[in-house]
Amino acid sequence: MKLYQDMGVSASSGARMALGVAIFQDIFIIVFLVLLPGLFLGRGENGLGPMLAITLGKGVAFVAIAIALARYVIPRLLHAVAATRSRELFTLTVVGLCLGVAFLAALMDLSLVLGAFVAGLAVSECIYKHRILSDIAPLKDLFLTIFFVSVGLGIDLGVAVQEWQLILVIATGLIVGKALLIGGIARFMGLSWRAATIAAIGLGSAGEFSLVLLAKTPEAAVWPDGTRQALMAAMALSMAAVPVLIRFAKPVGGWLESHTQKWMGVPSVAAIPSQRVKELENHAIICGYGPVGRDLASALADHGIPSLVIELNADTVHQLHEEKQPALFADSRQQEVWDLAGVQRARLVAFTFPATMEIAPAIQFVRERNPSIAILVRTKFSSEADKLVSMGADLAILDEAESGRAVVRQALGAFNMTNEI
């Protein structure tokens, strides 16, 4: 995600797909961590089948216990600790909970890694997750560094030098194979070539948990130590290569988009008309394409005013692209979106949905990039309208007031008194 943020594409459909796949991989790793002991270490007198059933039963029981703790115990405990207003006690309680859940997994002959991962999932279900995240943020980079240092320490340089050809082949095959698979799935889902390339290269490396799994199998002796060393080195090499290769995602995706019609004879409908966005000047940016946004875009088009739509409904964005209407599948709360929308060159930003929590941070981003731009917002209540105006909006359209005017107009019209409105 940091790579995508640095590239300014963290809100793109390709980055969202990559994040979704990565999260699914992290969750699905629970199955592997549960079954690993039974697969490699449980071939005893009772056979593999019973051992796998026992291991899987333990895993299901552990996850059930973790869910119960997350729902009934952890929130009450954290609420009681938070009432003491002691930041140190709160942090220690969170750390103790995570270590306790991990230790519980170890007592059930499951992986400590599984316990730690499920502990994080359990804690994330409570209302204090944002505070927890801010408290552990300084530790995150430290532990991430320790993790990758431990990976490096686990690689025998002598074996790596001897097997450099095998390592290079495995790493290349891994990156190319995963990139082609993810890119094909992305295109099948309707993503543009650019978005598919961003997702494919971003997911081209081995996952971090694959190193954890590999590190837990040496006692199983299912392959020679040299092969295991080559696999670890290849995985590490793929992780190091992706931050370099991801820089080529945009130009490669753009090249594929430009040649799609020539190769296949059909245009890439899902492609974001980025060139048209770059050419826009003195345009209006419409956030949300519901009934209000649709009417506004139509009125601007009737008067020859160019507009750009920011929308989170993928089907709507596809339809707008078919209609040659510049549109971005993006979240207006992301800073990078406004640079992509060319807000520095725009004259108007209109938020056509009444959601103050989403609009407020976006107003700040817009004002930072273009202090003179006109900002129109829509809101439900007068208190929210005053708040948005104080934050930088030029005009707040109040739903209650506009509805009231419409009701009065229609009511007087029924008495043939429209001239008095």
N, C-alpha and C positions, 0 to 999 in steps of 0.2 A: 504494500500500500504506500510505503514511503517513496518507492520508485515511481509509482503512478502519480503521486502528489507532486513530485519534482518535475514530472513531465506535463503536469497540468491536465491529466485525463482521469483523475480519481472518480469523477462523477459520470464517466462514459459507460456505455453498456458493456464494453469489453472488460473494463476494470470491475464492474459489478459482477459479471459472470465469473471472472477469475476469483473474486473474493468468495462468491457463493460456493464454487467448487472446492476452494481451499477449506472453508468451514465444514463442508460435508466430509471431506477427507479426514479432518481432525476428529469429527464425531464418529465416523465409521472406524477409526483406528481402535476404538474401544473393543470391537469384535475381535480384532487381531490380537490385542493385548490379553483378552480373556482366553482365547483359544490357543495361544502360543505355547503355554506350558503343556497342555494336553497333547498338542500335535507333535512336539519334539521331545518332550521329557516324560510323557505319560504312557509309554508303551510297556506296561508292566504285565503281570500275570492275567489281569482282567481284560486285557485287550485295549485297543485304541478307542473303540466306540463308547464303552462305559466311562472311560476317563474323560473323553470329550464332553459327555453328558454331565458328569459331575462338575467339570470346570465351568461349563456354560451355565449350569445351575447356580454355582457360586457367583458368577459374574452378574446374572440376573438378580440374585438376592442382594448383592452389593449395590447395584444401581437402584434397586427399589428402596434400600435403606437410605441411600443418598438423596433420593427424591423426597422421602418422608422427612429427612432432616432439613432439606431446603424449604419445605412447605410449612413445617410445624415447629421446628426447633431453632434453626439459625435466625430467622427474622426476629423472633421474640428475644433471643439472646443478644443479638446486635442492638435491638431497641433498648434493652436494659442497659447495655454498656454505653450506648450513645447518650442516654439520659445523664450519665455521670459527667459528660462534657470533657472527658479526658481523652485527648487525641492519642496519647501513647498507649493507654489501655485498649482503645479501639483497634489500633494497629496490631497490638500483641494478640488480641482476641481473634482477629482475622487470620493471622499467621498460625495461631494455635489450632483453629478450626481446620485449616487446610492440611496442616501436619497430622492432625488427628484422623481425618478422613483417609489420608494416604496410608497412615499406619494401620487403620482398620482393613484396608485392602491387603496389606502385607500379612495381617493375621489370618486372612481368609485364603492365603496362598495365591494371591493375585499380585499383579505388578504394582510397585510403588508409583510408577509413571501413570498407570491407570488411575490409582487413587488420587494423585495430585491433579490430574486432568478433570476427573469427576468432581473433585472438591471445588475447583474453579467454576465449573458449571453450576454447582449447587449455590455457591455464594453469589453468582451473577443473577440469581432469581430474586434477590431481595431489593428493596428500595434504596439500599445504601451502596449499590454497586458503583455509582459514579464517585462517591467519596473513597471507596476502597481502591478504585482504579487510580485516583489521584495520589493516594497514599503510597501505593506500590510502584507508581511510575518511575521513581528514581532507582528502584531495584531491578526494573525490567531490563534495562540496557546492561546492567552488571551481570545478571543471570544469563542473558543472551550471549554475552561475551564468553562467560564461563562455559556455556554449552558448546560453542564452536571451538573454543580452545581445547576442550576435552575431545572433540572430534579429531582435531589435528594431532593431539598427543596419542590418539589411538592408532594412527597410521604409521607403519614402519617404512621409513624413507628408503631403506635398502631394498625392500620388496617393491616399493613404488617405482624405483629407478629400473629395476629388472623387468617389471611388467608394464612399462610405460605405454607400450603399444596397445596392450589389452585394455588398460585404463582409458586411453584415448578413444578406442573403439566403443567401449561401453558408454562413456560419457556422451559421445556424439550420437550413438544410437538412442540413448535415453532422451536427449534433448529433441532430436529430430522426430523420434517416434511420438513422444508426448505432444509436441507442437502440432504435428499433423493430425493427431487424434482430436485434440481440443479444438483446433481450427476447423476441422470438418464438422464437429458437433455444433460449434458456434454458427457456422454458415447454415447448417440444417435448421437451427433455431431462428434464422432470419437476421442475424447480425451482419453488419457490413464487413467488407474485407478488412477495413482498418480496425474495427472493433475486434474482429476475429483474430487478427494478427496480434493485437495487444494482449488478448487473453491467452493465446497459444504460447507466445514467448514467455509471458509472465509465469505460466504454469509448466514450463519446459523442464525445470530442474527436478531432482528428487526431493520429496518432502522431508522435513526435519524428522518426522516420526519414523521414516524408513531407516534412519540411522539408529534410532532407539531400538527398533525391532532387530536390526542386524547385530547390534551390540549385545542383545539378549540371547543370541543363538550359538555362541561359540562352544558351549558345553554339549550341544547336540551333535556336533561333529558331522554335520550334513554336507560339508564341503571342506576342502583343504584350507589351511590358514592363509596361504598365498592368494587363493581366490577371494576369500573374505576381505583381505587387505585391498585387493584390486577393486572390489565392489565399493568399499568405503571411500577409497581415493576417487573413484569415478563419480560417486554421489557428491562428494565435496567439490570436485571440479565442476560439476554441473551447476551447483549452487553459486560458485564463483563466476561462472560464465554468464548466467542470466542477467545480472545487473549491467553487463557490457552489451549483451545482445538486445536487451529491451530498448536501447537507444535507437535501434534500427526499425522498431515496430511501426512507427508512424510513416517513414518513407516507404518501407516495404508494403504496408497496407495501402498507402496512397497509390503506389505503382500498380498493385493488383486491381484496385478499383478502376484506375484509368484504362486498364487493358481488359477489363471484364467484358465490356460490350464488343470489343474487337474479336476476342477469343470465342465468346459464347453467343454473340449476336443479341444479347439482352442486357439492358441496363441493370445496375445494382440498385434495386429499389430501396434497400435498407440503408444505403450509404447516406451519411450526413452531408448535405451540400456545403461543405466547409469553404469551398472557394467562393460560393455566393455569400456566405457569412462574412468572409474577409472583405468583400467588395461593398458591403452595406455601409452607408454613411447617412447621418441625419435620420436615422430610422427609429422606430418604436420597438421596445422589447416588451412582449406580452407574457407574463408569467401565469400559466394556467389557460387551458383551452376548453373550458366549459362553455355554457351558453353565453355568459358575459364576454369571455375572451373571444369566442367565435364572432359575436356581433361586432366587437371592437376591431378585430382583424379585417372583417368585411368592410366596415365603414372606412378604415384607413386605406384599404385597397381601392375603394371607389374614388377616393380623393388623390390617388397616386402616391400615397405615403408608404414607403417600404416598412416591413415589420419582420420581427423574428420572434418565434414562439419558443418558450421554455416549458417543457411538459414532461411529466413522469409516467404517462401512459404510453407504453411502447406502440400499441395499435394506433393510437392517435398520431404519433410521430410518423409512423409508416405511411399513414393516409396523407399527412401533410407533405411528405416528401413526394408522394405520387402526384400531388397537386402543385408541385414545384414551389411550395411555401417553405422558406427557410425555417428550420426547427431544430432544437437540440433536445435530446433525451437526457435530461440532467435535473439536478436538485438546486434550486435557487439559493439554498443555504450554504453551498460550496463556493468559496472565494474564486476558484479557478474558472467557474462557469461564466462569471461576468467578463473575464478577459476573453474567453472564447466567444461570447456574445457581442464583443466590441462595444462595451458600454461607454468607453472613452469617446467613441464617435457618435453615440446615440443622443437623441434629444428628449426621449420620453421612456420611462419605465412604468408599466401599469401592472399592479398585482390584482388580478381579477378574482381571487378566492379569499374569503374572509377568515384567514388563519393568522392571528396576531403573532403567535409564537414562531411561526415560520417566516413571517414577513419582517419582523423586527431586526434580526441579524442581517438579513439581505439588504435592508435599507442602509445599514452602516457600510457594507461592502461597496454598494453603489456610490454613496457619497464620497468614500475615500478615493474612488477612481474617477469620478466626474462630479465635482461639487456643484456645477451649474445645471445639471440635468433636472428635468421635471419628473417628479415621482407622484403617481396616483396610487392610492391604496383603497381597498374595500374592507369594511369591517362591520360587525354586527351591533356593537354597543358604543355609546358615546364616550365612555371612559377609555375604551381601546382606541378610538379615533384620536382623542387628545394625546394619548401616549405615543401613537405613531407619528403624529404631527410634530411632537416635541423631539422625536428621534431623527427627523429630517424629511418626512413626507410633506409635499406641497399641498395636497388635497386628500382628504379622507372621505370617501363615499360611504355614508352610513345607511346600512340596509333598512333599519327601522324607519329612518326619515324618508327614504325614497319610497318605501312601501306605503307609508302614511300619505304621501303626496298622491301616489297612484290610487289609493282607496278614495281619497277626497275627490280627485278628478273624476273617477268613474261614478261615484255617488251623485255628484252635482250634475254630471252628464245625464243621469237618469231623469233629472228634473229639468232638462234643457237649460241648464244654467252654466254651461261650459265657458261662456264668455266672461264669467265673473271669477274664474280660477286664476 
